[in-house]
Amino acid sequence: MQFKSNRVHFVPASLAIILAAGSSAAIAGPDGAAKDKRQAQKYINGQQDGKSTLKASDVQALHFVRSGELIGAKLENRAGESLGSIEDFIVERGSGSIVFAVVKSGDFLGLGGKSFAMPYRDLALRKTDNVFTANMTPEQVERQTEFLPDDWTDLITTDWMKELGAWVTGDDEKSRDEKIRTAVMEQDGRPLQGQIVAIDRSGFGDAEHASVTVQTESNERYIIVLGPSWYVLGSENAPYRGQRIDVVAVNVDGMWYATEARIDGNTIKLRNDDGTSTWSTHESTDTPRYFLLSDLIGRSVEIAKSTSGEVQSAIVETRSGSVAFIGLDPNENFLGMADTIRLTPWSVMRVDSRLGVSLDTSPADFEEGMQVPESLAELTSVATLEQAYAAFGVKPASFERREHRCEARPAKDRVGDAWGRDAKMIKAFADGEKIEFGGTVREQAMRSVAGGAEDAWVITVDTETGDRRQVIVAPGWFKSRQAGNFQRGDRVVVQGRTATIGNEQWVGAWIIKHGDRTYTFWNGENPVWVD
């Protein structure tokens, strides 16, 4: 890369207060700590004029639990029926967000148990006894896709993850926006050099991204978005505060986006010549996006390139489904702090592809950290939560409540009048003539079949006898809960019942067989979405 001197820069208004607060003091990196860092970082820590910006009501609503109390927890439905237990959690390495729970089903219905993955947002935790609940029946559990990848660290490329949708591979990220691609193609990237004085992880589109605040030798500051935190901070060349950075960036809608960066002499490629992001086209497993939470426990931790101890526990904030802290057990020879488990924020952690853990802090800062409180309820105090982050010079995390899909819709909206148990359309299919046929899927679509009702998930099948059948599978919103995704050309066998809806002849699918998979949409006389 060729870097030229450039003084033109942009500071977003929303971040100006953060930059102004630290402009007069150097912020030390992992190799040393400035004595005045606490004052220089007070805005970054979530304070203004010495007053906390955290709301007591928000903090008091948080709920922290050790991962050891969640892994192995029971899973029930709302009727109190056992669905199995929580075997593990799948975590995104950048944000620390729990994406899925790995569930081990019980041995019921005359069938053996199996492992499957359930989105965390489909679970709710009953705090009184640490039991998870889900809006499912035992029959629905048995229809789940079994989750047995050979290599758990390779979650980004397993066939199982592909079945869940393209978003898990990064296709959802706004960084692939056409405007950024165009900017990379049309703009001359601006070179910039300086020291990394702050690293921020914040929501950007549908993902958490990492940005760096760079201070030049002339004390100018730039905020530059590097890329998704799982990719940037999981890289072997991940940035740390205090490091030298040389970067080339383009400006889109007033924000700077890096195309490549050299951090302490090591290059991290962020965008290709055509503007596409390297993480969206990243086919190797050098930086897998996910890992199992249980695999983190016992891992060695480095501070300033020296082994400091190991991960003794992970602490989860259950409402947001985030790994909030780890409990770090220091080595006996590390600062004389043996047997003093230190509370360490996730926001200073780096977890690489081999689950090597390092901290963006110095030994001196780490020594100032809190001990893990015996009762995690102490963390629901504003003063205590601020103290937990202040030692490391980072702002408190924003634990946004994860909306559980089983609770997100009121019951009436979830089933809708036209899709409820006693609805006219549902009764028509319950009383209809039984039918079974094989054929080839012509198309899959969302269609309106009843006035005022949510659209239906519909497939059109060209049957083996030459007929064309319109098959109502389920309400459209229900599709996202099912692994079934019938594509043009798929051969299927449909079992169901016929009914006339809106002067059209329809088949209501009770069971659809596709290859060696069977999908059940009715249990007895009732559709599964009203169970």
Disulfide bonds with the S-S distance in Angstrom:
none
